[in-house]
Amino acid sequence: MSNYEIKTRADDRFVPSYARHPLTMVSGNGCMLEDAEGKQYLDFLAGIAVCVLGHAHPSVTEALCRQAGELVHASNLFYNPVATELAEMLCGLSFAEKVFITNSGAEANEAALKLARLAGGPERYEVISLLNSFHGRTLATVAATGQAKCHQGFEPLPAGFISVAGEDEAALEKAITPHTCAVICEPIQGEGGVLPLSSSYLKLVRELCDRHNLLLIFDEIQTGMGRTGTMFAYEQLGVVPDVMTLAKGLGNGVPIGAMLTSNRYGTLMAPGTHGSTFGGNPLAAAAAVATLRVITADGFLSEVKRTGEYLSNVLTDLGRRFPDLVTHERGMGLMRGLVLSERGAEHGADIVADMLAKGVIINFTGATTLRFVPPLIVSTAQIDRMAEALAEVLTAKTG
Ligand SMILES: Cc1ncc(COP(=O)(O)O)c(C=O)c1O
């Protein structure tokens, strides 16, 4: 089996909705991936901020194998001990008191948007999101996503969504009407270019939500599960949302998401208001419980903070060495972006391809930003290896 053979067969049969690298990944271990021809890659993307414990983590593999032999699915018509344990763990780790489990991030946001409308009642249905945000690919989450390129071809979008510029309190206040029920935002805009929102802005958003009785929804699908050095990014920002959505790292690659909220709002979802055939099935829940046990183990998150700082320093140093290509680095914990200058951004896609050729996986997002979201178990030696490759790639682009 070659990379090319699988690419040819896949291109023949899949709708062409993904721009893929011409590579076929077949196995992984820790921070390494291997392609169909045996080439190894240092993975600084982790399945797009998903494989927080790295590939083939033994605890997750063991939990999946054990659960697969016991029960994979019995439906939400029955209680489920594994999903119950997961819901208890998520509430124990956060502000939340009620949980709805989904299969993906977009579905977690759908649940949050539906909850906001239930809370708002018939008169208050409008949701305010931020420009440059990303909330998913279903129609409602596309409508909530503040990027025109994601809307194109799908209009008319579901009504009741409006996006305003982030960090602009006046714009947000102006957008609030008697029909508004919620504000949704990512503490760090991931797909938008690893763009953190400031704690002071988020505190103002919280105040406005309190004053107008709006739900504050934090989309922590990318920032959650230890990615920023705390279990959830909101813990570092001094702002507690009413609703939080999770996915990506929750099952270390096994599809699972969750919407978390308080008793005040959670109890609004009465029987028949929302559901999912697969949501919270024992197999996916077992992966999430196993993942959470590792993340909550002593010292894990403080190590993420330490390696996050190391990565930040390494990227800052690269910025100093290549001032014509790089403007600055930003992010929190192990969610970091290297922002390219106008000249650098012209090479964004090439830099990613050149890194791949050197056996390192990163990506380019938000039109200007190289994104680094490695497994949270990445070592400083692996960060050095990535930086060495990037320095070589950037050197070839200067002059
Ligand atoms: C912040 C955020 N929200 C929602 C989503 C959608 O998640 P999914 O692709 O699992 O539906 C993503 C995916 O990139 C995301 O980064």
The ligand as a Gaussian input file, in Angstrom:
#p B3LYP/6-31G(d) Opt

LIG

0 1
 C      -13.826000      26.032000      18.637000
 C      -14.462000      24.951000      17.815000
 N      -15.791000      24.767000      17.885000
 C      -16.408000      23.806000      17.194000
 C      -15.714000      22.979000      16.339000
 C      -16.426000      21.896000      15.570000
 O      -16.111000      20.647000      16.097000
 P      -16.387000      19.321000      15.224000
 O      -15.504000      19.388000      14.026000
 O      -16.048000      18.192000      16.163000
 O      -17.835000      19.332000      14.863000
 C      -14.330000      23.149000      16.206000
 C      -13.545000      22.320000      15.267000
 O      -12.516000      22.710000      14.780000
 C      -13.691000      24.166000      16.972000
 O      -12.362000      24.365000      16.892000

